[in-house]
């Protein structure tokens, strides 16, 4: 059974860390004159106060996200993309050269890269052939140095949701943190696990504004977790990790979700259309896997040849053939109607 203790999990030096105290975090309320942060006080007209540091804790954005997700702002961490949260979670829990994380390939590559950067060992437990978790193998792989398990659902690059009962089994039998990466959850016919945070104090759920929200250029990711975990992430993050312009644009987007719903609906329609059309190209395509994401994993007869054929027509996809269980597989993002039609026509020309 789970004997989770955050205090035991957090590295001792992180527990003892006195965080950097930024100028904007040392007072509360509204101020008229700001002479505390050594900014350039001579603002250039039309610069939208870009001479001022942003809110270090992004209070307005978190308030709006909390209202949308029915969660308290204290359970929300905002990072420079989800990648920042991945890196901070590893640094928070894993002692370099000693501890390890578990990942389940084929999966998102940044878990492994972040661990390598931090000199943290990586234990790999492959997904089963139908791209589901091998729970017994994962539980067998856990040792005293295992601090984090990363699970991507819907999974990248396979596109499928992972079994919630399997995830629950791991949550109930692991004393470390389990990080559920839900970057593509908005495209799935399933509820987010954010609503179940109170059940599992050792769960962290990652989401992003890069996919369904269409704000990839702004680089903003979200981690949902217990207030205690979020407090540690805020303690070790860079002081001003989310720019003022990013906070403003995200706040505006959060105030009107109609565009988001329309975008998701259109993308799901195009996913269904592209999936069916690709399956009709039997001379090129061997299998189109079911998808709960905004992309399709497609097995072709010769991935390298098809990839280069598309590239010659200035179409870029991802060749995932080096990933386990993904021989001759391309990952194709769902484009708009015109892009999908062009892709299909180019594939029809392939010989």
ABEGO torsion letter per residue (X at the ends): XBBBBAAAABBAAAAABBBBBBAAAABBEBBABBAAAGBBABBBBGAGGAABBBBAAGAAAAAAAAAAAGBBAAABBBBBEAAAAAAAAAAAABBBGABBBBBBOBBBAAAAAAAAAAGBBBBBBBBBAAGBBBAAAAAAABBAABABBBBBOBBOAAGBBBBAAAAAAAAAABABBBBBBAAAAAABBBBBAAAAAAABAABBBBBBAABAAGAAAAGBBBBBBBAAAAAAAAAABBABABBAAAAAAAAAAAABAAAAAAAAAAAAAAAAAAAAAAAABAAABABBBBBABABBBBBBABAAAAAAAAAAAGBBBBBAAABBGABGBBBBBBBBAAAAAAAAAAAAABX
